[in-house]
Amino acid sequence: MSRALLPPVAPEVLAEAVEGLTARLRRRLDAAIAECGAGAVTAAEGSVSLRFGEDAVVTLRPGPAGTITEPGQASCSCLLAPRCLHRTAALGAAPLADAAADPAAEPVAEPVAGSPEPAPEPVAAGLTGAQVAAGAGLWAAAAEALAAGVTSAGAVTQAELLRAAHTARLAGLPQAEAAALRVVRGLRGSREREAAQRLGDLTTAFRELLHTAALLASGTAGPGPSGARRPYVAGGSLRVYGLCREPVLTATGYGGVVTHLLGADGRGYSLSDVRPGGLARARGAGAASVALGGGALDHAGLARAGLRVVGATVSADGRLGAGRGVRATPAPGASWAEDPLAALFARPAAEAVAGLWDEPGLLGCDVEVVGAAGDDLLVRESRADAPLLRLRPAHPHPELGHGVNLRRLAGYPGLAVRVLGRPDPDRAATLSPLAVGPVPGAAYTLRLPEEWRGRADLGYDRLQGAHFPAAAPAAAPLSAALGPDPLADAPLWRVRRLLETGVAGGRQAVAEAARGPEPLTAYGPLRRAGFTTAAELAATLVGEADRRPRDVFGRLGDPSADAYARAWLAASVHLTAARRTLVTASWT
């Protein structure tokens, strides 16, 4: 069956359908989903019908948005409907709908005086009791899914995660809900062996979900890591300058653009326009009008110009809101060689990158092209004893300009280039460039059109031969030999493999990993390399994975998913911090 014919299903609709099944039918659900649609699948007049044998037909009738959002939009002709295996299997075979739009996309309105609705009771860190309870539910569901692993986390386990995600949304935790949906989509993709699903991505998704849920359940989470709504707050009057724009293309079919801005005080801001539409919208949005206070600019113009914003509303991460009281007026921009933008390129990259892990932002540096390394571009920062850096396409899609522009730059060894991009937290000395420009004062550098204001957006603009100098100066060739990679040379891969083994096969696979002839838990290399804490946390994880409690009669009982999940999360968080330290060192 082609699942492309099935309309997306809201997570809560699927979770409710699974909950309505009897225990016997739940045990048969995964097989029913795998065999779903073995009969005829037809689409006509806004509905999709799936035949199950000779006696049952499931009909899905999506709403105006093309999504199943109500239980009544899915029906079955069998006698057990709506609590039947056919209907639930059809819903389980359909793709998951995206989370509802974040209400924080607009400024939160002030409560009306005399409103009869009571205010929620706050707890520590400004969270409500409902949010703490939702966090506890997310933790319990995520812990069970992690203990089961991809091999055993079927539709029933996924439905528990979906129900917890829906509860999180009702409690005002849209980011926590999105984290849970990423895990469910990752479990689905891994079980169906989708080529685009990587085990490392699912491992990261589990870490982010468990970390978020643990903070929420403890009541100690702040607005950033908690996933709580981050209301836009009044920012007064702002003067912002365009830096660059980047296309956005997600695996769930969303496309658009984000324009990065810099305030006169050096703070970073962004203005995004991301909606369903995929690649076509990602490419077209780069020239779409800016939806901010009636400002007569498009994103292409804003990336090279400026704005004066009155009544600005700003989220905690610098997103500008488009509320009714916001007024924006076009203003002159600045080149990368002028203040305040020039400050982004003033510090050595090694010094600047250390401050970007906790507060993500853009990094600027002046480099010289060395040559190509596969799809990447090798460059060296224009300072003494600088390491070789790797520029990796910010998005791999061939229809976007990142890859082709880097390949063209690779054909000009020795070219001086000013680069603005995002450092990769998981790779040594790697930058995902968003835009490039000429280096002020350099003779052998880019020659960009005047209307580009000294920068080319790699995702939208295409570098041509006329943008490069005619001839290279006589100079000694730059060495393309990569130095030692502290990340690749470290034995931390043992911990990473152990964590990924747990995601793939559950706690049983982690326990078995310690029993092989060459166990992943050979802690000697970790201890000799100085990673003592990593070795101890890995040992604790294996101990929890192999723990089987006994009751008062000596019978084996069910192990605790909670303790196992805490041990897994501790090892995962420590691994992330250790790798981040090594990545930072690779820039020096």
Secondary structure, DSSP 8 states (H G I E B T S, - for coil): --GGGS--B-HHHHHHHHHTS-HHHHHTHHHHHHTTTSS-EEEETTEEEEEETTTEEEEE---TTSSB-SGGGEEE-STTTTSSHHHHHHHHHS-B------GGGS------TT-SS----B-GGG-BHHHHHHHHHHHHHHHHHHHHHHHH--HHHHHHHHHHHHHHHHTT-HHHHHHHHHHHHHHHHHHTT-TT--HHHHHHHHHHHHHHHHHHHHT---HHHH------EEEEEEEEEEEEEEEEE-TTSEEEEEEEEEETTS-EEEEEEEEE-HHHHHHHGGGSB--STT---BHHHHTTSEEEEEEEEE-TT-BB---TT-EEEEE----TTSTTGGGGGSS-HHHHHTTTTTS---EEEEEEEEEEETTEEEEEESSTT--EEEE--S---TTSSHHHHHHHHHTSTT-EEEEEEEE-TTSTTEEEEEEEEE-TT-SSB----GGGTT-EETTT----GGGS-SS--------------HHHHSTTHHHHHHHHHHHHHHHHHHHHHTTSSS-TT--HHHHHTT-HHHHHHHHHHHHHHT---B-TTS-B----HHHHHHHHHHHHHHHHHHHHHHHHHHT-
